[in-house]
Amino acid sequence: MRRLRGLLRLPRPARMAVGVALLVLGVLGLFLPVVQGLLFLAVGVAVLSVDVVWLARWRRRFAARLRRKARR
């Protein structure tokens, strides 16, 4: 999240537009071999989770699940 500070300073509509654009690129990247789909999806979720409450909750749960699996 620290690296996204520049994006977080943008006004909310601009952040939402950037986040949606990154999600669209991520979905396209899942089907196109040139674009890194999962990377764009992860960054898009990180940007949107600042403004979208349910997405922030999902991101926290997913991160906790990954931490639990990493401990095993």
Backbone as CSV, one residue per row, in Angstrom:
resi,resn,N_x,N_y,N_z,CA_x,CA_y,CA_z,C_x,C_y,C_z
1,MET,0.805,-1.188,0.000,0.000,0.000,0.000,0.854,1.260,0.000
2,ARG,2.038,1.184,0.558,2.882,2.377,0.642,3.236,2.927,-0.731
3,ARG,3.387,2.051,-1.693,3.766,2.504,-3.030,2.615,3.164,-3.763
4,LEU,1.414,2.987,-3.272,0.247,3.563,-3.925,-0.133,4.923,-3.356
5,ARG,0.696,5.494,-2.532,0.351,6.774,-1.885,0.060,7.881,-2.875
6,GLY,0.791,7.923,-3.981,0.528,8.942,-4.999,-0.873,8.817,-5.572
7,LEU,-1.314,7.582,-5.799,-2.671,7.363,-6.300,-3.713,7.710,-5.256
8,LEU,-3.387,7.501,-3.995,-4.358,7.751,-2.943,-4.610,9.232,-2.729
9,ARG,-3.727,10.072,-3.206,-3.908,11.517,-3.074,-4.825,12.091,-4.149
10,LEU,-5.151,11.291,-5.142,-6.043,11.743,-6.203,-7.452,11.930,-5.645
11,PRO,-8.259,12.775,-6.286,-9.661,12.877,-5.871,-10.380,11.543,-6.092
12,ARG,-11.442,11.320,-5.337,-12.128,10.031,-5.362,-12.563,9.592,-6.770
13,PRO,-13.167,10.460,-7.597,-13.563,10.002,-8.943,-12.375,9.553,-9.795
14,ALA,-11.248,10.230,-9.652,-10.058,9.840,-10.410,-9.525,8.489,-9.912
15,ARG,-9.529,8.293,-8.577,-9.092,7.002,-8.012,-9.983,5.873,-8.498
16,MET,-11.282,6.119,-8.508,-12.219,5.096,-8.961,-11.977,4.766,-10.436
17,ALA,-11.731,5.785,-11.249,-11.479,5.561,-12.675,-10.193,4.763,-12.877
18,VAL,-9.148,5.108,-12.137,-7.879,4.378,-12.247,-8.070,2.931,-11.792
19,GLY,-8.788,2.734,-10.686,-9.010,1.387,-10.174,-9.803,0.527,-11.139
20,VAL,-10.855,1.089,-11.714,-11.663,0.339,-12.683,-10.844,0.035,-13.939
21,ALA,-10.053,0.993,-14.391,-9.207,0.770,-15.560,-8.206,-0.354,-15.293
22,LEU,-7.633,-0.387,-14.100,-6.699,-1.454,-13.762,-7.400,-2.807,-13.694
23,LEU,-8.623,-2.835,-13.177,-9.380,-4.087,-13.152,-9.703,-4.574,-14.565
24,VAL,-10.075,-3.650,-15.437,-10.357,-4.026,-16.824,-9.100,-4.566,-17.489
25,LEU,-7.972,-3.900,-17.272,-6.709,-4.413,-17.812,-6.388,-5.797,-17.247
26,GLY,-6.682,-5.993,-15.977,-6.437,-7.286,-15.356,-7.274,-8.383,-15.963
27,VAL,-8.545,-8.101,-16.200,-9.416,-9.102,-16.821,-8.951,-9.394,-18.245
28,LEU,-8.593,-8.356,-18.981,-8.045,-8.575,-20.324,-6.745,-9.367,-20.263
29,GLY,-5.943,-9.083,-19.250,-4.665,-9.768,-19.103,-4.800,-11.239,-18.796
30,LEU,-5.940,-11.637,-18.273,-6.145,-13.066,-18.037,-6.249,-13.836,-19.348
31,PHE,-6.651,-13.145,-20.416,-6.827,-13.799,-21.710,-5.727,-13.456,-22.714
32,LEU,-5.056,-12.336,-22.522,-3.980,-11.935,-23.431,-2.631,-12.304,-22.827
33,PRO,-1.759,-12.926,-23.603,-0.483,-13.376,-23.040,0.515,-12.250,-22.757
34,VAL,0.296,-11.063,-23.307,1.257,-9.972,-23.169,1.088,-9.233,-21.842
35,VAL,-0.143,-9.116,-21.362,-0.454,-8.320,-20.176,-0.476,-9.224,-18.938
36,GLN,0.103,-8.768,-17.840,0.112,-9.511,-16.581,-1.228,-9.314,-15.877
37,GLY,-2.156,-10.206,-16.072,-3.512,-10.046,-15.571,-3.621,-10.003,-14.062
38,LEU,-2.998,-10.944,-13.369,-3.129,-11.000,-11.916,-2.522,-9.772,-11.234
39,LEU,-1.452,-9.270,-11.787,-0.821,-8.078,-11.219,-1.761,-6.874,-11.304
40,PHE,-2.361,-6.664,-12.474,-3.282,-5.537,-12.641,-4.531,-5.714,-11.786
41,LEU,-5.017,-6.949,-11.647,-6.168,-7.185,-10.783,-5.845,-6.846,-9.334
42,ALA,-4.671,-7.266,-8.868,-4.287,-7.002,-7.479,-4.136,-5.507,-7.215
43,VAL,-3.512,-4.795,-8.120,-3.332,-3.350,-7.937,-4.680,-2.628,-8.043
44,GLY,-5.532,-3.065,-8.958,-6.859,-2.466,-9.082,-7.687,-2.651,-7.820
45,VAL,-7.631,-3.840,-7.230,-8.346,-4.091,-5.973,-7.766,-3.230,-4.858
46,ALA,-6.449,-3.097,-4.814,-5.820,-2.275,-3.772,-6.251,-0.814,-3.889
47,VAL,-6.309,-0.301,-5.099,-6.705,1.099,-5.293,-8.188,1.287,-4.954
48,LEU,-9.027,0.384,-5.415,-10.465,0.530,-5.172,-10.842,0.262,-3.721
49,SER,-10.060,-0.529,-3.013,-10.417,-0.865,-1.633,-10.326,0.339,-0.701
50,VAL,-9.709,1.410,-1.143,-9.676,2.642,-0.347,-11.071,3.251,-0.259
51,ASP,-11.847,3.157,-1.338,-13.156,3.796,-1.398,-14.331,2.828,-1.298
52,VAL,-14.124,1.578,-1.625,-15.215,0.599,-1.650,-15.081,-0.294,-0.420
53,VAL,-16.027,-0.179,0.498,-15.926,-0.844,1.798,-15.926,-2.360,1.659
54,TRP,-16.841,-2.924,0.851,-16.916,-4.377,0.751,-15.657,-4.955,0.097
55,LEU,-15.042,-4.198,-0.797,-13.810,-4.655,-1.426,-12.649,-4.616,-0.433
56,ALA,-12.632,-3.619,0.434,-11.606,-3.557,1.480,-11.742,-4.736,2.430
57,ARG,-12.979,-5.088,2.799,-13.217,-6.241,3.668,-12.742,-7.529,3.007
58,TRP,-13.062,-7.684,1.716,-12.641,-8.874,0.976,-11.117,-8.962,0.902
59,ARG,-10.469,-7.820,0.653,-9.011,-7.799,0.557,-8.373,-8.195,1.888
60,ARG,-8.926,-7.703,3.010,-8.390,-8.066,4.330,-8.567,-9.553,4.613
61,ARG,-9.744,-10.093,4.283,-9.971,-11.532,4.493,-9.033,-12.374,3.646
62,PHE,-8.841,-11.969,2.402,-7.960,-12.708,1.497,-6.517,-12.667,1.997
63,ALA,-6.074,-11.515,2.465,-4.714,-11.390,3.001,-4.543,-12.252,4.250
64,ALA,-5.556,-12.283,5.110,-5.480,-13.117,6.310,-5.419,-14.593,5.935
65,ARG,-6.186,-14.990,4.949,-6.163,-16.383,4.494,-4.781,-16.746,3.942
66,LEU,-4.181,-15.839,3.184,-2.843,-16.101,2.658,-1.806,-16.225,3.780
67,ARG,-1.936,-15.365,4.810,-1.013,-15.447,5.942,-1.156,-16.770,6.664
68,ARG,-2.396,-17.240,6.862,-2.603,-18.523,7.539,-2.008,-19.674,6.750
69,LYS,-2.160,-19.635,5.420,-1.601,-20.700,4.587,-0.085,-20.647,4.570
70,ALA,0.480,-19.455,4.677,1.940,-19.327,4.665,2.553,-19.881,5.947
71,ARG,1.815,-19.849,7.044,2.326,-20.374,8.325,2.404,-21.892,8.331
72,ARG,1.585,-22.545,7.544,1.557,-24.022,7.538,2.796,-24.613,6.985
